[in-house]
Amino acid sequence: RYVYQSEGRVTVAGLQPERFSASVRRGSRSDESIAVFDWNEQRARIGRLPQQSSVGLPAGSQDVVSFMYQFALFPPQPGRVTLP
């Protein structure tokens, strides 16, 4: 069973995720990963709990759930799209 949750804000540029979590349950075992977006510091904490890494946060970054809604709100131009 997979559960994904994305929280954030809607801005003039579109969606700006603030927290994303993914939970995977296999039998009695469960794994959870999170991403916390710090837009002021331009960093994100990502990874499985309790181990996490801090990575750079490029402008316009999306999580795997919010990017689908971002495309619906702001359809990309024809051609190849690169999304951080």
N, CA, C and O atoms as a CHARMM CRD file, in Angstrom:
* protein
*
  336
    1    1 ARG  N      0.85000  -1.17200   0.00000 PROA 1      0.00000
    2    1 ARG  CA     0.00000   0.00000   0.00000 PROA 1      0.00000
    3    1 ARG  C      0.89800   1.23800   0.00000 PROA 1      0.00000
    4    1 ARG  O      1.84700   1.32300   0.77900 PROA 1      0.00000
    5    2 TYR  N      0.59500   2.18400  -0.86800 PROA 2      0.00000
    6    2 TYR  CA     1.34800   3.41900  -1.00200 PROA 2      0.00000
    7    2 TYR  C      0.47300   4.60200  -0.60800 PROA 2      0.00000
    8    2 TYR  O     -0.68100   4.68900  -1.02700 PROA 2      0.00000
    9    3 VAL  N      1.01700   5.51200   0.19400 PROA 3      0.00000
   10    3 VAL  CA     0.30500   6.72800   0.56900 PROA 3      0.00000
   11    3 VAL  C      1.24900   7.89700   0.34600 PROA 3      0.00000
   12    3 VAL  O      2.34900   7.93200   0.89800 PROA 3      0.00000
   13    4 TYR  N      0.80800   8.86500  -0.47400 PROA 4      0.00000
   14    4 TYR  CA     1.58800  10.06000  -0.75200 PROA 4      0.00000
   15    4 TYR  C      0.80700  11.26400  -0.27700 PROA 4      0.00000
   16    4 TYR  O     -0.41000  11.33000  -0.45300 PROA 4      0.00000
   17    5 GLN  N      1.50600  12.23000   0.33200 PROA 5      0.00000
   18    5 GLN  CA     0.84600  13.44600   0.79100 PROA 5      0.00000
   19    5 GLN  C      1.75700  14.62800   0.50500 PROA 5      0.00000
   20    5 GLN  O      2.95300  14.59100   0.79600 PROA 5      0.00000
   21    6 SER  N      1.18000  15.67400  -0.06900 PROA 6      0.00000
   22    6 SER  CA     1.91800  16.89200  -0.38200 PROA 6      0.00000
   23    6 SER  C      1.19200  18.07200   0.23600 PROA 6      0.00000
   24    6 SER  O     -0.02600  18.19900   0.11400 PROA 6      0.00000
   25    7 GLU  N      1.95000  18.93700   0.90000 PROA 7      0.00000
   26    7 GLU  CA     1.39100  20.15200   1.49400 PROA 7      0.00000
   27    7 GLU  C      2.20600  21.33500   1.00900 PROA 7      0.00000
   28    7 GLU  O      3.41800  21.22300   0.82200 PROA 7      0.00000
   29    8 GLY  N      1.55000  22.46900   0.80200 PROA 8      0.00000
   30    8 GLY  CA     2.27300  23.65300   0.35900 PROA 8      0.00000
   31    8 GLY  C      1.33400  24.80400   0.11700 PROA 8      0.00000
   32    8 GLY  O      0.23200  24.86300   0.66100 PROA 8      0.00000
   33    9 ARG  N      1.80200  25.73600  -0.72800 PROA 9      0.00000
   34    9 ARG  CA     1.04600  26.94900  -1.01100 PROA 9      0.00000
   35    9 ARG  C      0.85100  27.10600  -2.51200 PROA 9      0.00000
   36    9 ARG  O      1.58500  26.53900  -3.32000 PROA 9      0.00000
   37   10 VAL  N     -0.15800  27.89000  -2.85700 PROA 10     0.00000
   38   10 VAL  CA    -0.35800  28.30600  -4.23400 PROA 10     0.00000
   39   10 VAL  C      0.16100  29.73500  -4.32700 PROA 10     0.00000
   40   10 VAL  O     -0.27400  30.61000  -3.57800 PROA 10     0.00000
   41   11 THR  N      1.09300  29.97000  -5.24900 PROA 11     0.00000
   42   11 THR  CA     1.67300  31.30300  -5.45500 PROA 11     0.00000
   43   11 THR  C      1.34900  31.76800  -6.87000 PROA 11     0.00000
   44   11 THR  O      0.72400  31.03300  -7.63500 PROA 11     0.00000
   45   12 VAL  N      1.77000  32.97900  -7.22400 PROA 12     0.00000
   46   12 VAL  CA     1.54100  33.47800  -8.57900 PROA 12     0.00000
   47   12 VAL  C      2.29900  32.64200  -9.60300 PROA 12     0.00000
   48   12 VAL  O      1.91400  32.60400 -10.77200 PROA 12     0.00000
   49   13 ALA  N      3.36900  31.97100  -9.18400 PROA 13     0.00000
   50   13 ALA  CA     4.14700  31.11200 -10.08200 PROA 13     0.00000
   51   13 ALA  C      3.63900  29.67700 -10.08300 PROA 13     0.00000
   52   13 ALA  O      4.17100  28.83800 -10.81000 PROA 13     0.00000
   53   14 GLY  N      2.62700  29.38300  -9.28800 PROA 14     0.00000
   54   14 GLY  CA     2.08800  28.03300  -9.21200 PROA 14     0.00000
   55   14 GLY  C      2.25700  27.43300  -7.83300 PROA 14     0.00000
   56   14 GLY  O      2.30500  28.14700  -6.83200 PROA 14     0.00000
   57   15 LEU  N      2.34500  26.11400  -7.79100 PROA 15     0.00000
   58   15 LEU  CA     2.44900  25.42400  -6.50500 PROA 15     0.00000
   59   15 LEU  C      3.85800  25.51900  -5.93700 PROA 15     0.00000
   60   15 LEU  O      4.84900  25.46800  -6.66500 PROA 15     0.00000
   61   16 GLN  N      3.91800  25.65700  -4.62600 PROA 16     0.00000
   62   16 GLN  CA     5.20000  25.68300  -3.92000 PROA 16     0.00000
   63   16 GLN  C      5.09900  24.69600  -2.75400 PROA 16     0.00000
   64   16 GLN  O      4.57600  25.03400  -1.69200 PROA 16     0.00000
   65   17 PRO  N      5.60100  23.47800  -2.95900 PROA 17     0.00000
   66   17 PRO  CA     5.48600  22.47500  -1.90000 PROA 17     0.00000
   67   17 PRO  C      6.30000  22.86400  -0.67100 PROA 17     0.00000
   68   17 PRO  O      7.36500  23.47200  -0.78400 PROA 17     0.00000
   69   18 GLU  N      5.78800  22.50800   0.49800 PROA 18     0.00000
   70   18 GLU  CA     6.49200  22.75000   1.75700 PROA 18     0.00000
   71   18 GLU  C      6.85900  21.44300   2.44900 PROA 18     0.00000
   72   18 GLU  O      7.86500  21.36600   3.15500 PROA 18     0.00000
   73   19 ARG  N      6.03100  20.40800   2.24300 PROA 19     0.00000
   74   19 ARG  CA     6.30300  19.10800   2.86300 PROA 19     0.00000
   75   19 ARG  C      5.68300  18.01700   2.01100 PROA 19     0.00000
   76   19 ARG  O      4.55000  18.14000   1.54500 PROA 19     0.00000
   77   20 PHE  N      6.43800  16.95000   1.81400 PROA 20     0.00000
   78   20 PHE  CA     5.96600  15.79800   1.06600 PROA 20     0.00000
   79   20 PHE  C      6.31900  14.55300   1.86100 PROA 20     0.00000
   80   20 PHE  O      7.41300  14.45200   2.41700 PROA 20     0.00000
   81   21 SER  N      5.38600  13.60200   1.91600 PROA 21     0.00000
   82   21 SER  CA     5.68400  12.33300   2.57800 PROA 21     0.00000
   83   21 SER  C      5.20000  11.18100   1.70800 PROA 21     0.00000
   84   21 SER  O      4.19200  11.27700   1.00700 PROA 21     0.00000
   85   22 ALA  N      5.95500  10.08900   1.78000 PROA 22     0.00000
   86   22 ALA  CA     5.60600   8.85900   1.06500 PROA 22     0.00000
   87   22 ALA  C      5.72700   7.72100   2.05900 PROA 22     0.00000
   88   22 ALA  O      6.76300   7.54900   2.70300 PROA 22     0.00000
   89   23 SER  N      4.66500   6.94800   2.17900 PROA 23     0.00000
   90   23 SER  CA     4.64600   5.81100   3.08600 PROA 23     0.00000
   91   23 SER  C      4.32800   4.56000   2.28300 PROA 23     0.00000
   92   23 SER  O      3.36600   4.52600   1.51500 PROA 23     0.00000
   93   24 VAL  N      5.15200   3.53200   2.47000 PROA 24     0.00000
   94   24 VAL  CA     4.96600   2.26800   1.76900 PROA 24     0.00000
   95   24 VAL  C      4.83500   1.17600   2.81600 PROA 24     0.00000
   96   24 VAL  O      5.70100   1.01500   3.67500 PROA 24     0.00000
   97   25 ARG  N      3.73700   0.42600   2.73600 PROA 25     0.00000
   98   25 ARG  CA     3.51300  -0.66700   3.67500 PROA 25     0.00000
   99   25 ARG  C      3.56200  -1.98100   2.91000 PROA 25     0.00000
  100   25 ARG  O      2.84800  -2.17600   1.92600 PROA 25     0.00000
  101   26 ARG  N      4.41400  -2.87100   3.38100 PROA 26     0.00000
  102   26 ARG  CA     4.52900  -4.21000   2.79500 PROA 26     0.00000
  103   26 ARG  C      4.35400  -5.21000   3.92800 PROA 26     0.00000
  104   26 ARG  O      5.26500  -5.42700   4.72700 PROA 26     0.00000
  105   27 GLY  N      3.18500  -5.80900   3.98700 PROA 27     0.00000
  106   27 GLY  CA     2.88700  -6.71700   5.09000 PROA 27     0.00000
  107   27 GLY  C      2.85900  -5.94800   6.39200 PROA 27     0.00000
  108   27 GLY  O      2.11400  -4.97800   6.52700 PROA 27     0.00000
  109   28 SER  N      3.66300  -6.37100   7.34800 PROA 28     0.00000
  110   28 SER  CA     3.71000  -5.68100   8.63800 PROA 28     0.00000
  111   28 SER  C      4.80400  -4.61900   8.67400 PROA 28     0.00000
  112   28 SER  O      4.94500  -3.91000   9.67100 PROA 28     0.00000
  113   29 ARG  N      5.57900  -4.50200   7.60000 PROA 29     0.00000
  114   29 ARG  CA     6.68500  -3.53600   7.55400 PROA 29     0.00000
  115   29 ARG  C      6.25500  -2.25600   6.83800 PROA 29     0.00000
  116   29 ARG  O      5.53600  -2.30400   5.84000 PROA 29     0.00000
  117   30 SER  N      6.70200  -1.11400   7.35800 PROA 30     0.00000
  118   30 SER  CA     6.35700   0.17100   6.76800 PROA 30     0.00000
  119   30 SER  C      7.60300   1.03300   6.66200 PROA 30     0.00000
  120   30 SER  O      8.39800   1.10200   7.60000 PROA 30     0.00000
  121   31 ASP  N      7.77600   1.69800   5.50800 PROA 31     0.00000
  122   31 ASP  CA     8.86500   2.65300   5.29200 PROA 31     0.00000
  123   31 ASP  C      8.25600   4.01400   5.02100 PROA 31     0.00000
  124   31 ASP  O      7.27100   4.12900   4.29200 PROA 31     0.00000
  125   32 GLU  N      8.84900   5.05500   5.61600 PROA 32     0.00000
  126   32 GLU  CA     8.36600   6.41100   5.37000 PROA 32     0.00000
  127   32 GLU  C      9.52900   7.29400   4.97800 PROA 32     0.00000
  128   32 GLU  O     10.59000   7.27000   5.60300 PROA 32     0.00000
  129   33 SER  N      9.31500   8.07400   3.93400 PROA 33     0.00000
  130   33 SER  CA    10.27900   9.07000   3.47500 PROA 33     0.00000
  131   33 SER  C      9.58700  10.42300   3.47300 PROA 33     0.00000
  132   33 SER  O      8.38500  10.51800   3.22900 PROA 33     0.00000
  133   34 ILE  N     10.36100  11.47100   3.74900 PROA 34     0.00000
  134   34 ILE  CA     9.78800  12.81800   3.70000 PROA 34     0.00000
  135   34 ILE  C     10.74600  13.77100   3.00300 PROA 34     0.00000
  136   34 ILE  O     11.94600  13.52200   2.89200 PROA 34     0.00000
  137   35 ALA  N     10.17700  14.85900   2.54300 PROA 35     0.00000
  138   35 ALA  CA    10.93900  15.98400   2.02000 PROA 35     0.00000
  139   35 ALA  C     10.35000  17.23600   2.64900 PROA 35     0.00000
  140   35 ALA  O      9.14000  17.45400   2.60400 PROA 35     0.00000
  141   36 VAL  N     11.21000  18.05500   3.23400 PROA 36     0.00000
  142   36 VAL  CA    10.79300  19.32800   3.82100 PROA 36     0.00000
  143   36 VAL  C     11.50200  20.42600   3.03400 PROA 36     0.00000
  144   36 VAL  O     12.73100  20.49300   3.01500 PROA 36     0.00000
  145   37 PHE  N     10.72300  21.28100   2.39100 PROA 37     0.00000
  146   37 PHE  CA    11.24400  22.32500   1.51500 PROA 37     0.00000
  147   37 PHE  C     11.41500  23.62700   2.30800 PROA 37     0.00000
  148   37 PHE  O     10.43900  24.16600   2.83000 PROA 37     0.00000
  149   38 ASP  N     12.64800  24.13100   2.39900 PROA 38     0.00000
  150   38 ASP  CA    12.92600  25.41300   3.05600 PROA 38     0.00000
  151   38 ASP  C     13.26800  26.42600   1.96600 PROA 38     0.00000
  152   38 ASP  O     14.42000  26.53400   1.54500 PROA 38     0.00000
  153   39 TRP  N     12.26800  27.15600   1.52000 PROA 39     0.00000
  154   39 TRP  CA    12.44600  28.08100   0.40900 PROA 39     0.00000
  155   39 TRP  C     13.29600  29.28100   0.78400 PROA 39     0.00000
  156   39 TRP  O     13.96500  29.84600  -0.08100 PROA 39     0.00000
  157   40 ASN  N     13.29200  29.68900   2.05300 PROA 40     0.00000
  158   40 ASN  CA    14.12700  30.81900   2.47200 PROA 40     0.00000
  159   40 ASN  C     15.60900  30.47900   2.38300 PROA 40     0.00000
  160   40 ASN  O     16.41700  31.30800   1.96400 PROA 40     0.00000
  161   41 GLU  N     15.96200  29.26800   2.77600 PROA 41     0.00000
  162   41 GLU  CA    17.35900  28.81700   2.75200 PROA 41     0.00000
  163   41 GLU  C     17.72500  28.12900   1.43700 PROA 41     0.00000
  164   41 GLU  O     18.89400  27.82400   1.20100 PROA 41     0.00000
  165   42 GLN  N     16.73500  27.88600   0.58600 PROA 42     0.00000
  166   42 GLN  CA    16.90800  27.17000  -0.68600 PROA 42     0.00000
  167   42 GLN  C     17.55100  25.79700  -0.46600 PROA 42     0.00000
  168   42 GLN  O     18.47100  25.40100  -1.18200 PROA 42     0.00000
  169   43 ARG  N     17.04400  25.08800   0.53600 PROA 43     0.00000
  170   43 ARG  CA    17.50300  23.74200   0.87800 PROA 43     0.00000
  171   43 ARG  C     16.28300  22.86000   1.11500 PROA 43     0.00000
  172   43 ARG  O     15.19800  23.34000   1.44400 PROA 43     0.00000
  173   44 ALA  N     16.49000  21.56800   0.93900 PROA 44     0.00000
  174   44 ALA  CA    15.44700  20.59300   1.24700 PROA 44     0.00000
  175   44 ALA  C     16.07100  19.45500   2.03400 PROA 44     0.00000
  176   44 ALA  O     17.17500  19.00400   1.72800 PROA 44     0.00000
  177   45 ARG  N     15.35600  18.99300   3.05200 PROA 45     0.00000
  178   45 ARG  CA    15.76000  17.78000   3.77100 PROA 45     0.00000
  179   45 ARG  C     14.96900  16.64500   3.15300 PROA 45     0.00000
  180   45 ARG  O     13.74100  16.69800   3.09100 PROA 45     0.00000
  181   46 ILE  N     15.67200  15.61400   2.69500 PROA 46     0.00000
  182   46 ILE  CA    15.00000  14.51700   2.00900 PROA 46     0.00000
  183   46 ILE  C     15.51000  13.17500   2.51200 PROA 46     0.00000
  184   46 ILE  O     16.62500  13.07400   3.02400 PROA 46     0.00000
  185   47 GLY  N     14.69000  12.15500   2.36200 PROA 47     0.00000
  186   47 GLY  CA    15.12400  10.79200   2.63900 PROA 47     0.00000
  187   47 GLY  C     14.22600  10.05100   3.60000 PROA 47     0.00000
  188   47 GLY  O     13.22800  10.57300   4.09800 PROA 47     0.00000
  189   48 ARG  N     14.61700   8.82100   3.84200 PROA 48     0.00000
  190   48 ARG  CA    13.88200   7.97400   4.78700 PROA 48     0.00000
  191   48 ARG  C     14.15600   8.42500   6.20300 PROA 48     0.00000
  192   48 ARG  O     15.24500   8.89700   6.53200 PROA 48     0.00000
  193   49 LEU  N     13.15400   8.27000   7.02000 PROA 49     0.00000
  194   49 LEU  CA    13.32500   8.56300   8.44600 PROA 49     0.00000
  195   49 LEU  C     14.03200   7.38500   9.09700 PROA 49     0.00000
  196   49 LEU  O     13.68400   6.25100   8.76600 PROA 49     0.00000
  197   50 PRO  N     14.96500   7.55400   9.96600 PROA 50     0.00000
  198   50 PRO  CA    15.45200   8.80700  10.54100 PROA 50     0.00000
  199   50 PRO  C     16.63200   9.41200   9.77500 PROA 50     0.00000
  200   50 PRO  O     17.05200  10.52100  10.10700 PROA 50     0.00000
  201   51 GLN  N     17.18600   8.73100   8.76200 PROA 51     0.00000
  202   51 GLN  CA    18.31600   9.29400   8.02300 PROA 51     0.00000
  203   51 GLN  C     17.80300  10.23400   6.94600 PROA 51     0.00000
  204   51 GLN  O     16.92900   9.87400   6.15700 PROA 51     0.00000
  205   52 GLN  N     18.35100  11.43600   6.91900 PROA 52     0.00000
  206   52 GLN  CA    17.97100  12.39900   5.89900 PROA 52     0.00000
  207   52 GLN  C     19.20300  13.16300   5.44300 PROA 52     0.00000
  208   52 GLN  O     20.19700  13.26300   6.16200 PROA 52     0.00000
  209   53 SER  N     19.11400  13.69900   4.23200 PROA 53     0.00000
  210   53 SER  CA    20.17400  14.51000   3.65800 PROA 53     0.00000
  211   53 SER  C     19.62700  15.89700   3.38600 PROA 53     0.00000
  212   53 SER  O     18.42100  16.08000   3.21600 PROA 53     0.00000
  213   54 SER  N     20.52100  16.86900   3.34500 PROA 54     0.00000
  214   54 SER  CA    20.14700  18.22100   2.96500 PROA 54     0.00000
  215   54 SER  C     20.69600  18.46800   1.56200 PROA 54     0.00000
  216   54 SER  O     21.87600  18.23600   1.29700 PROA 54     0.00000
  217   55 VAL  N     19.82800  18.94100   0.66700 PROA 55     0.00000
  218   55 VAL  CA    20.21500  19.17900  -0.72100 PROA 55     0.00000
  219   55 VAL  C     19.75900  20.56700  -1.14500 PROA 55     0.00000
  220   55 VAL  O     18.86700  21.15300  -0.53200 PROA 55     0.00000
  221   56 GLY  N     20.37900  21.08500  -2.20000 PROA 56     0.00000
  222   56 GLY  CA    19.98200  22.37200  -2.74500 PROA 56     0.00000
  223   56 GLY  C     18.56500  22.30600  -3.29800 PROA 56     0.00000
  224   56 GLY  O     18.10500  21.24900  -3.73100 PROA 56     0.00000
  225   57 LEU  N     17.88400  23.43500  -3.27800 PROA 57     0.00000
  226   57 LEU  CA    16.48600  23.51200  -3.70200 PROA 57     0.00000
  227   57 LEU  C     16.36900  24.54800  -4.82700 PROA 57     0.00000
  228   57 LEU  O     16.20000  25.73600  -4.55400 PROA 57     0.00000
  229   58 PRO  N     16.45900  24.10600  -6.09000 PROA 58     0.00000
  230   58 PRO  CA    16.32200  25.04500  -7.20600 PROA 58     0.00000
  231   58 PRO  C     14.92400  25.66200  -7.24900 PROA 58     0.00000
  232   58 PRO  O     13.94800  25.03400  -6.83800 PROA 58     0.00000
  233   59 ALA  N     14.83700  26.87600  -7.74300 PROA 59     0.00000
  234   59 ALA  CA    13.53500  27.53500  -7.90600 PROA 59     0.00000
  235   59 ALA  C     12.63700  26.66900  -8.77700 PROA 59     0.00000
  236   59 ALA  O     13.09100  26.07700  -9.75600 PROA 59     0.00000
  237   60 GLY  N     11.36900  26.60000  -8.41800 PROA 60     0.00000
  238   60 GLY  CA    10.40500  25.84000  -9.19500 PROA 60     0.00000
  239   60 GLY  C     10.37200  24.35400  -8.90400 PROA 60     0.00000
  240   60 GLY  O      9.66400  23.61200  -9.58400 PROA 60     0.00000
  241   61 SER  N     11.12300  23.90000  -7.90500 PROA 61     0.00000
  242   61 SER  CA    11.14300  22.47300  -7.57500 PROA 61     0.00000
  243   61 SER  C      9.75700  21.99900  -7.15700 PROA 61     0.00000
  244   61 SER  O      8.98900  22.73900  -6.54200 PROA 61     0.00000
  245   62 GLN  N      9.45400  20.75300  -7.50200 PROA 62     0.00000
  246   62 GLN  CA     8.17700  20.14800  -7.16700 PROA 62     0.00000
  247   62 GLN  C      8.42100  18.75800  -6.59100 PROA 62     0.00000
  248   62 GLN  O      9.46700  18.15600  -6.83100 PROA 62     0.00000
  249   63 ASP  N      7.46100  18.25700  -5.83900 PROA 63     0.00000
  250   63 ASP  CA     7.49800  16.85500  -5.42400 PROA 63     0.00000
  251   63 ASP  C      6.70100  16.04100  -6.43600 PROA 63     0.00000
  252   63 ASP  O      6.10600  16.60300  -7.35500 PROA 63     0.00000
  253   64 VAL  N      6.68700  14.72700  -6.27300 PROA 64     0.00000
  254   64 VAL  CA     6.07600  13.86400  -7.28400 PROA 64     0.00000
  255   64 VAL  C      4.56000  13.99000  -7.37500 PROA 64     0.00000
  256   64 VAL  O      3.97600  13.58300  -8.37900 PROA 64     0.00000
  257   65 VAL  N      3.91100  14.53900  -6.36200 PROA 65     0.00000
  258   65 VAL  CA     2.46500  14.75600  -6.42200 PROA 65     0.00000
  259   65 VAL  C      2.15500  16.14400  -6.96900 PROA 65     0.00000
  260   65 VAL  O      1.31300  16.28800  -7.85500 PROA 65     0.00000
  261   66 SER  N      2.83400  17.17100  -6.44600 PROA 66     0.00000
  262   66 SER  CA     2.49400  18.54000  -6.84300 PROA 66     0.00000
  263   66 SER  C      2.82200  18.83000  -8.30100 PROA 66     0.00000
  264   66 SER  O      2.19400  19.70400  -8.89800 PROA 66     0.00000
  265   67 PHE  N      3.79100  18.12200  -8.90100 PROA 67     0.00000
  266   67 PHE  CA     4.12200  18.43400 -10.29000 PROA 67     0.00000
  267   67 PHE  C      2.95900  18.14800 -11.23600 PROA 67     0.00000
  268   67 PHE  O      2.81000  18.83500 -12.24700 PROA 67     0.00000
  269   68 MET  N      2.13700  17.15500 -10.92900 PROA 68     0.00000
  270   68 MET  CA     0.97800  16.86900 -11.79400 PROA 68     0.00000
  271   68 MET  C     -0.01900  18.02300 -11.76600 PROA 68     0.00000
  272   68 MET  O     -0.57500  18.39500 -12.79900 PROA 68     0.00000
  273   69 TYR  N     -0.23900  18.57900 -10.59500 PROA 69     0.00000
  274   69 TYR  CA    -1.15100  19.71500 -10.47100 PROA 69     0.00000
  275   69 TYR  C     -0.52600  20.97600 -11.04800 PROA 69     0.00000
  276   69 TYR  O     -1.23000  21.81100 -11.61800 PROA 69     0.00000
  277   70 GLN  N      0.77600  21.12300 -10.90900 PROA 70     0.00000
  278   70 GLN  CA     1.47900  22.27000 -11.49300 PROA 70     0.00000
  279   70 GLN  C      1.27100  22.28600 -13.01500 PROA 70     0.00000
  280   70 GLN  O      1.01600  23.34200 -13.59500 PROA 70     0.00000
  281   71 PHE  N      1.37800  21.12600 -13.65300 PROA 71     0.00000
  282   71 PHE  CA     1.16000  21.04900 -15.09200 PROA 71     0.00000
  283   71 PHE  C     -0.28100  21.39700 -15.45500 PROA 71     0.00000
  284   71 PHE  O     -0.52800  22.00800 -16.49500 PROA 71     0.00000
  285   72 ALA  N     -1.22500  21.01600 -14.60900 PROA 72     0.00000
  286   72 ALA  CA    -2.62400  21.34000 -14.88200 PROA 72     0.00000
  287   72 ALA  C     -2.87900  22.84100 -14.76200 PROA 72     0.00000
  288   72 ALA  O     -3.64100  23.40900 -15.54400 PROA 72     0.00000
  289   73 LEU  N     -2.24000  23.48300 -13.78100 PROA 73     0.00000
  290   73 LEU  CA    -2.41900  24.92300 -13.58000 PROA 73     0.00000
  291   73 LEU  C     -1.66600  25.74900 -14.61600 PROA 73     0.00000
  292   73 LEU  O     -2.16300  26.77000 -15.09100 PROA 73     0.00000
  293   74 PHE  N     -0.45600  25.29300 -14.96200 PROA 74     0.00000
  294   74 PHE  CA     0.41000  26.00700 -15.89300 PROA 74     0.00000
  295   74 PHE  C      0.93400  25.02500 -16.94300 PROA 74     0.00000
  296   74 PHE  O      2.05600  24.53400 -16.82100 PROA 74     0.00000
  297   75 PRO  N      0.13000  24.73300 -17.97500 PROA 75     0.00000
  298   75 PRO  CA     0.57200  23.76600 -18.98000 PROA 75     0.00000
  299   75 PRO  C      1.89200  24.21000 -19.61300 PROA 75     0.00000
  300   75 PRO  O      2.05200  25.38100 -19.95900 PROA 75     0.00000
  301   76 PRO  N      2.83500  23.28100 -19.76400 PROA 76     0.00000
  302   76 PRO  CA     4.12500  23.64200 -20.36300 PROA 76     0.00000
  303   76 PRO  C      3.99400  23.86600 -21.86400 PROA 76     0.00000
  304   76 PRO  O      3.03400  23.41900 -22.49300 PROA 76     0.00000
  305   77 GLN  N      4.97200  24.56300 -22.42200 PROA 77     0.00000
  306   77 GLN  CA     5.04500  24.75000 -23.86100 PROA 77     0.00000
  307   77 GLN  C      5.35600  23.40600 -24.51500 PROA 77     0.00000
  308   77 GLN  O      5.94700  22.54100 -23.86900 PROA 77     0.00000
  309   78 PRO  N      4.98000  23.20600 -25.76400 PROA 78     0.00000
  310   78 PRO  CA     5.32000  21.96200 -26.45300 PROA 78     0.00000
  311   78 PRO  C      6.83100  21.73400 -26.45600 PROA 78     0.00000
  312   78 PRO  O      7.61300  22.67800 -26.56200 PROA 78     0.00000
  313   79 GLY  N      7.22100  20.48200 -26.33800 PROA 79     0.00000
  314   79 GLY  CA     8.64000  20.12700 -26.34400 PROA 79     0.00000
  315   79 GLY  C      9.04700  19.52000 -25.02900 PROA 79     0.00000
  316   79 GLY  O      8.20800  19.18300 -24.19400 PROA 79     0.00000
  317   80 ARG  N     10.33900  19.38400 -24.85500 PROA 80     0.00000
  318   80 ARG  CA    10.88600  18.75800 -23.65600 PROA 80     0.00000
  319   80 ARG  C     10.80200  19.70600 -22.45700 PROA 80     0.00000
  320   80 ARG  O     11.05900  20.90400 -22.58100 PROA 80     0.00000
  321   81 VAL  N     10.44300  19.16000 -21.30900 PROA 81     0.00000
  322   81 VAL  CA    10.31400  19.93500 -20.07800 PROA 81     0.00000
  323   81 VAL  C     11.27900  19.37600 -19.04400 PROA 81     0.00000
  324   81 VAL  O     11.34900  18.16500 -18.83900 PROA 81     0.00000
  325   82 THR  N     12.01600  20.26200 -18.39800 PROA 82     0.00000
  326   82 THR  CA    12.87700  19.86800 -17.28500 PROA 82     0.00000
  327   82 THR  C     12.32000  20.51800 -16.02700 PROA 82     0.00000
  328   82 THR  O     12.13000  21.73200 -15.96800 PROA 82     0.00000
  329   83 LEU  N     12.06100  19.68700 -15.02000 PROA 83     0.00000
  330   83 LEU  CA    11.46400  20.19500 -13.78800 PROA 83     0.00000
  331   83 LEU  C     12.27900  19.69400 -12.61600 PROA 83     0.00000
  332   83 LEU  O     12.41000  18.48300 -12.43500 PROA 83     0.00000
  333   84 PRO  N     12.84400  20.61300 -11.79600 PROA 84     0.00000
  334   84 PRO  CA    13.62400  20.14900 -10.63200 PROA 84     0.00000
  335   84 PRO  C     12.73900  19.52900  -9.56400 PROA 84     0.00000
  336   84 PRO  O     13.23800  19.09200  -8.52700 PROA 84     0.00000
